Amino acid sequence: MQKKMISIIIIWMVINSFLWAGIPEFMSVFTEQKIPLDGKPAEWESIQSNLLNENFHLSIQNDANYIYLLIRITSPEEINKALIQGMTIWFDAKGKKNKELGIHYPLGFFQKPLSDQKEENPPDFRAQNSDVDVNELILKTGENLEILRSDGKSVTSHKISDIIGLEIALASINDELIYELKIPCLDEFLMPVTVCPKKKNTVGLGIFVGSEKIHANTFSDRSPGDNLGKRGKPGMGEKGFPGIRNMNNKNCPDLPEITKLWCQFTLAD
């Protein structure tokens, strides 16, 4: 029995090390100053910028109550994809790669409520147009977000201003998309949305850019609002998003893949 337990432990350690092999590990920087989220990262100039890949840079600060993230996206394709298709920041309070808590913002142009989609010429959902006006898209991101839990099995919609302690800012500076996030790291009983580390103040962080809904459904040639009918018919798709037809995304080979980046960071005392 003891040998069996030892074998199980060894197997678990091997699997765990394999899962985290090559995953970046970072340290947060403790701050005693309140960091304003204004899309102007002057407060981050002295903080190390960690390279997730050639298109994504991450800086992290924390105080006793909050975690502050600065994500800089430098690729035009990734910027367009984040603003048009949407972006989700995932947290794992156990320091692993489980999608425990997700902040889905921007929602993406085609995931807004039908009543908000009034554009006659919506942006290309494939996000491959380098001529997209980023500042215009930022203005259209709106003030709503989704809180995802348990790998998206639980989804609730909110106005950002209605969630105590949570702040988000978007801006375009020097051809980069600046994404700032402030989220509580207090006890989960004190805040409606919080990241409360369970072990060694270590948090798993996932950055997902792109829409799984769009990958499940490709867009028809119908324009939004044209011949809106029942679900699955041309011009109307899942949850009433216009222009979607229930087709496998294999029929749209130029649809960019969802960007999925994971890292691990430790809060500073």
C-alpha positions as a printed Julia matrix, in Angstrom:
269×3 Matrix{Float64}:
   0.0    0.0     0.0
   2.82   2.39    0.92
   4.65   1.68   -2.34
   1.45   2.37   -4.25
   1.03   5.73   -2.5
   4.63   6.66   -3.26
   4.1    5.76   -6.92
   0.95   7.92   -7.07
   2.81  10.87   -5.53
   5.69  10.53   -7.98
   3.28  10.35  -10.93
   1.43  13.43   -9.67
   4.71  15.37   -9.32
   5.77  14.42  -12.85
   2.39  15.44  -14.32
   2.39  18.71  -12.36
   5.91  19.61  -13.48
   4.99  18.74  -17.08
   1.93  20.98  -17.01
   3.95  23.95  -15.78
   7.04  23.27  -17.9
   7.9   26.38  -19.86
   5.2   28.47  -18.15
   6.56  31.93  -17.22
   6.79  32.72  -13.51
   6.83  36.33  -12.35
   6.97  38.34   -9.15
   4.57  41.14   -8.35
   5.92  44.41   -6.99
   4.46  45.75   -3.74
   3.13  49.3    -3.9
   1.98  51.62   -1.16
   0.52  54.1    -3.62
  -2.91  54.01   -5.16
  -2.54  53.3    -8.88
  -5.03  55.21  -11.04
  -6.4   53.25  -13.98
  -6.44  55.88  -16.69
  -4.83  54.16  -19.66
  -1.67  56.24  -19.09
   0.93  53.84  -17.73
   3.21  56.48  -16.2
   2.91  54.75  -12.81
   4.4   51.62  -14.39
   7.61  53.07  -15.81
   9.75  51.74  -12.95
   8.05  48.32  -12.93
   9.54  45.45  -14.88
   7.71  44.54  -18.07
   7.59  40.76  -18.49
   7.5   39.3   -21.98
   4.78  36.65  -22.42
   5.51  36.4   -26.14
   6.49  38.79  -28.91
   3.04  40.45  -28.8
   2.14  40.56  -25.1
   3.89  42.31  -22.2
   2.76  42.0   -18.57
   3.53  44.07  -15.47
   2.15  43.28  -12.01
   1.81  45.25   -8.79
  -0.14  44.63   -5.62
  -0.87  46.18   -2.26
  -2.55  44.6     0.74
  -5.97  44.67   -0.9
  -5.64  44.73   -4.68
  -3.82  43.25   -7.66
  -2.94  45.62  -10.5
  -2.19  44.31  -14.0
  -0.84  46.17  -17.0
  -1.04  44.25  -20.28
   0.49  45.81  -23.39
  -0.48  44.29  -26.73
   1.81  45.32  -29.58
   0.54  43.34  -32.57
  -2.15  45.03  -34.73
  -3.76  41.63  -35.36
  -3.97  40.82  -31.65
  -5.24  44.33  -30.83
  -8.0   44.05  -33.42
  -8.9   40.56  -32.23
  -9.13  41.71  -28.59
 -11.4   44.65  -29.41
 -13.55  43.01  -32.09
 -13.78  39.42  -30.83
 -13.21  39.99  -27.12
 -10.71  39.22  -24.38
 -10.86  37.26  -21.11
  -8.46  37.38  -18.16
  -8.54  34.13  -16.15
  -7.39  33.7   -12.54
  -6.6   30.53  -10.64
  -6.25  31.27   -6.91
  -4.45  27.94   -6.47
  -1.64  29.05   -8.75
  -2.39  26.61  -11.56
  -4.02  26.78  -15.0
  -7.64  26.25  -14.07
 -10.19  28.78  -15.34
 -11.7   29.58  -11.93
 -12.53  33.27  -12.33
 -12.68  35.13  -15.63
 -13.06  38.82  -16.43
 -14.51  38.98  -19.95
 -13.82  42.47  -21.24
 -13.97  43.74  -23.91
 -16.95  41.6   -24.78
 -16.22  41.98  -28.46
 -18.35  43.74  -31.03
 -20.48  40.74  -31.93
 -21.15  39.71  -28.33
 -22.88  42.91  -27.35
 -26.65  42.82  -26.85
 -28.57  43.03  -30.12
 -29.95  46.45  -29.16
 -26.39  47.84  -28.99
 -25.46  46.74  -32.52
 -26.5   49.68  -34.61
 -23.55  49.82  -36.99
 -24.39  49.57  -40.67
 -20.87  48.36  -41.44
 -19.55  46.37  -38.49
 -15.79  45.66  -38.28
 -14.37  42.54  -39.87
 -14.81  39.82  -37.24
 -11.67  38.09  -38.53
  -9.7   41.1   -37.17
  -7.26  41.11  -40.06
  -7.84  44.64  -41.28
  -4.8   46.76  -40.42
  -6.79  49.91  -41.19
  -9.13  49.44  -38.22
  -9.48  52.6   -36.12
  -8.41  51.32  -32.7
  -9.51  54.43  -30.83
 -12.96  54.17  -32.39
 -13.24  50.53  -31.34
 -12.18  51.4   -27.79
 -14.97  53.96  -27.6
 -17.44  51.25  -28.65
 -16.34  48.64  -26.09
 -19.03  49.87  -23.72
 -19.26  49.58  -19.96
 -20.52  46.0   -19.65
 -18.51  42.9   -18.84
 -19.08  39.26  -17.95
 -17.85  37.46  -14.85
 -17.09  33.83  -15.68
 -16.65  31.1   -13.11
 -15.84  27.39  -13.26
 -14.51  27.41  -16.84
 -17.4   29.56  -18.04
 -20.13  27.3   -16.68
 -21.41  30.27  -14.68
 -21.73  33.6   -16.51
 -23.14  36.85  -15.11
 -23.3   40.24  -16.84
 -22.61  43.52  -15.06
 -21.72  47.13  -15.54
 -18.09  47.66  -14.56
 -19.09  50.48  -12.2
 -21.46  48.15  -10.32
 -18.71  45.76   -9.17
 -17.11  46.99   -5.96
 -13.33  47.15   -6.14
 -13.0   46.22   -9.82
 -11.65  48.72  -12.34
 -10.62  48.39  -16.0
  -9.09  50.87  -18.42
  -8.32  50.61  -22.14
  -6.25  52.98  -24.25
  -4.19  53.09  -27.41
  -0.71  54.59  -27.01
   2.11  54.44  -29.56
   0.32  51.75  -31.59
  -0.06  49.56  -28.49
  -3.24  48.54  -26.71
  -2.98  49.34  -23.0
  -5.16  47.15  -20.75
  -5.19  47.96  -17.03
  -7.03  45.86  -14.46
  -7.51  46.34  -10.73
  -9.05  43.4    -8.86
  -9.39  42.73   -5.12
  -7.24  40.04   -3.51
  -9.19  40.1    -0.24
 -11.13  37.31    1.41
 -13.86  36.1    -0.92
 -16.53  36.84    1.68
 -15.69  40.55    1.63
 -15.9   41.24   -2.12
 -18.25  40.03   -4.86
 -15.3   39.45   -7.23
 -11.9   38.68   -5.74
  -8.75  36.65   -6.23
  -7.85  35.14   -2.86
  -4.65  33.07   -3.21
  -4.9   29.69   -1.51
  -1.22  28.8    -1.34
   2.03  30.79   -1.04
   0.38  33.93   -2.49
   0.76  32.39   -5.97
  -1.82  33.03   -8.69
  -2.27  31.45  -12.1
  -3.08  33.98  -14.83
  -4.5   33.27  -18.27
  -4.9   35.78  -21.1
  -7.32  34.6   -23.79
  -7.84  36.79  -26.85
 -10.59  35.86  -29.29
 -14.09  34.5   -29.04
 -15.0   30.86  -28.56
 -18.53  31.76  -29.66
 -17.27  33.05  -32.98
 -15.2   29.9   -33.42
 -18.33  27.85  -32.85
 -20.28  29.89  -35.41
 -19.01  31.61  -38.55
 -20.6   34.68  -40.01
 -23.0   34.61  -42.9
 -22.95  37.15  -45.69
 -26.09  38.73  -44.31
 -25.71  42.17  -42.84
 -26.79  42.75  -39.22
 -30.54  43.16  -38.97
 -31.22  41.66  -42.38
 -34.12  39.18  -42.34
 -33.82  38.37  -38.68
 -35.48  35.04  -38.06
 -35.29  32.06  -35.77
 -32.07  30.7   -34.34
 -29.91  29.03  -36.97
 -31.45  30.8   -39.95
 -29.46  33.24  -42.09
 -29.06  36.6   -40.44
 -29.67  35.34  -36.9
 -27.43  33.2   -34.76
 -26.92  32.08  -31.21
 -28.43  34.44  -28.62
 -29.63  36.75  -31.37
 -26.26  37.91  -32.64
 -26.85  39.19  -36.18
 -24.98  37.86  -39.15
 -24.15  34.48  -37.59
 -25.02  31.17  -39.16
 -24.61  27.9   -37.27
 -21.71  26.49  -39.25
 -18.45  24.86  -38.23
 -15.52  27.28  -38.3
 -13.65  24.89  -40.62
 -15.63  26.63  -43.35
 -13.75  29.83  -42.49
 -10.04  28.95  -42.68
  -8.91  32.57  -42.3
 -10.48  32.86  -38.85
  -7.58  33.59  -36.45
  -6.97  31.16  -33.64
  -7.77  32.14  -30.07
  -4.61  33.33  -28.32
  -4.14  31.49  -25.02
  -1.3   32.55  -22.72
  -0.71  31.3   -19.19
   1.73  32.42  -16.53
   2.12  32.26  -12.78
   2.89  35.15  -10.46
   3.54  35.55   -6.74
   2.15  38.46   -4.75
   4.64  40.63   -2.89
   4.34  41.16    0.88
